[in-house]
């Protein structure tokens, strides 16, 4: 399972991807079970097979990657896209490379490796738009600040000491 940075919702990757064979690191099985249990109860979990993240192709040669979070696709493949499909065979790839070699390509053209690529910005991701409207304030990595009087005494004493020493230094030089 990989996480979509734009909104925490995981892009569940089928076994060929999540087992580390397509450029990803295998996730710990206990963590995978915990996350799966959490997200399956979420209303944003895919309701139909068409909405699920999927990978297809012959064993060991995955060719089609569908319904990916664009940021996860970038992490794995280097393109912000929701759908990517490789050429069906060497003949199709050869024809495409010939056309690209005739001057129709730019440096690092995606068409060198992919027959089809559906670009998608993370703000166009249907999951991101829902999460963006649901969250009133960002809650990832931000701790609620406690009032000064509830903080540990060590922090308060350190603050008072710094203030007194700073005041004494100012008094000496003025």
N, C-alpha and C positions, 0 to 999 in steps of 0.2 A: 504494500500500500504506500503510495506517495501522497504528500500533502500539497494542495494547491495553496501557494503563498498568499493569494489574493483573498482567501476567505476561510481557511482552515479545513474546508470540506475535502476529504480525501478523494483522490482519483484512484479507485481500486483497480489494480492492474492484474490481469489474468496471470496465471502461473508462468507462462513463458517470459513475461517481463519481470514480475516480482521475484522470480527465483534468481535474478542476477545475470541472466543470459543475454539481455539486450541493452547493456550499458547501465544497469541499475544495481544497487546493492540489495541483497536479500534482507528482508526485515525479520526480526526475531519473531518466531511463531507465537509466543505468548503475547507480545505487543500487538501482533496482527489480530489475534483473537479478541483482545480487549477493544481495539479500535473498531473492528467489525461489529462487535456487539453494540458499541455506542452509536455508530452511524446508521445501523439498520433500523433503529427506533426513531431516527430523525426524519422529519417530513420532506427533507430535500433528497433523501435516498431515491435512486431511480425506481420508478413504478413499473416500467416496462423494459423488456430486453433491448428495445431500440434506444433507450436512454442510457444504458450501461456502457461503461468503458469496455472496449473489446479489442482483441488482437486476433488476426486470422492469417492463415497461410500454412504451407507445409511445415512439418516438424523440423525445427532448427533453422527455418528460413521464413520468419514471419514477414508478411508483406503489407498487411493492412492494419492500421492503428486508428480506431474510431472513438469519438466522444472523449477526447483527452482534454484536461484542463490545459489551456494554452501555455501556462507557465511550467507545468510538468513536462509538456512536449518539448519546450525549450531546454529544460534541464537534460532531457534524454537525447534529443535529436538536433537541437540548435535552432529550431524554428518555432515561433509563436503560432501554433496551429491547433485546430481541434481534430482534423482528419488528415492522415497521411497515407498514401498508397505507393508502394514501390512498383516498378515495372513488372509485368507479368512474367516475362522471360528475357533472355539475352537478346533475342531478335528485336523486341520492342525497345529495349534499352539502347541497342546499337543504332537503330533508326533515329531515336531521339538524340543520341550523342552526335550523329552525323549532322542533323539539323542545327544543333547547338554549335557545332564546330564550324558551320558555314557563316558564322558571325551573328547568330541570333542570341548569343548568351552573354551575360555579364559575368564578371569574376565571382566565383562561389555561387553560381546560379543553382537554385534548389532543384531545377529540372534535371540536373546531372544525376541525382540519386532518386528522385521521386517523380512518378507519373502524375500523381494528383496530390495537391496540398491545399487545404482550406485554411487560409490565414485567419487568425482571430486574436484581437486584442483582449486582454483580460477584462476590460470594462464591458465588452460585448458578451462575455460569458454569462449564460442565463443563471447560473448558480451565484456568481459574484454579484449580479444586480440585486438578487433577493437578499443576500447577506449584507450588502451595503445599505439597503433600506431598513433592515432590521436593527442594525447596531446603531444606537444613538451615540455611543462613545467607544473608542477603541479600547478593548479589554485585554489584548494580547501583550504580555510583557509589561504592563503598567500595574503597579501596586497602588492601592488606595493609600493616600498619605494620612498618617495618624497625626492628630494634633500634638504640638510640642510637649504638652504635659503628660501624654501617654507613652512617650518614647522612653527607652531605658535611661536611667540616671547617668550612666557613663557618657552618653552623647550630650546630655544637657550640661554636665560638668565640664566636658571638653569645650563646648561652645562658650560657656561663661569664662573659662580660663583664657581662651584665645581673645575674647573681647577685652578682658582686663589687661593682658599683656600688650595687646595692640594699643590700648589707651595709654599705658605707661610709656611705651616707645614714642608715641606722638607727643606726650607731655615733655619728654626729655629733649626732643629736637625742636620744640617750638618756643 
